[in-house]
Amino acid sequence: MASRFMRVDEVARELDVSEAYAYKIIKKLNSELSEMGYITVAGKLNRDYFNKRVYSAENNTEEKEG
């Protein structure tokens, strides 16, 4: 069973980016969560929020194009 949180290596692999860039993404998304009042863990990212921000945006773009 997958953890509720993603680590940097998993984010990097999922997006096919370097771990350094994955850290930047985690920091940005955790900052967004923090601004909404959620507690975050440095170096880890909530899997559901990651999927929402990465894949929901992708789906919305496809709908607008089609």
N, C-alpha and C positions, 0 to 999 in steps of 0.2 A: 504494500500500500504506500502510495506517495505521501510524503510529508506535506503538511499544510504550508510550509515555507520552502522557498527555493534558495539555494546557495549560489554564489557567483559562478561556479563552474557549470551549473545547470542552466542559468540564464545565458551564459556565453554560448553554450552548445545549442540551445534552443534558437537563438538569434544568429548563430554563426558569426560571432564577433569575438574580439579578444577579451580576456578576463578584465583588463584595465577598463575597457569600454563598458563591460557588464557592470562593474562597480559604479560607474557613473549613472547608468540606467537605474540600478537599485537605489542609489542615493536620491535621484530625481523622483522616482515613484514613491519612495518612503517619505520624502518631503511632502508630496501631495497628500499622502495618507495622514501624516502628522498634522497638516493644516486642516484636515477634516475632523481632527480630534482623536484619531486612532493612535494606539501605542505601536511603535515600530521597533524592530531589532536591527541594529547595524549589521550590514553584511548579509542580511536575509530579507527576502521579499515575500509577501503573501501571494501564494500561487493564484488564488481567485482574482486578485486585483491585477496581477500580471496578465492573466488571460483576458480579462476585460479590457485593459488598456492596449494590449497588443493585437488581439484578434478581433475585438469589437470594432476597432477603428478600421481594420482591414475589411471587415464585412460591410461597414457603412460606405467605404469608398467604392466597393463593387456595386452596391445598390445605386449610388449616384451616377456611376458610369453607364449602367445598363438601363 
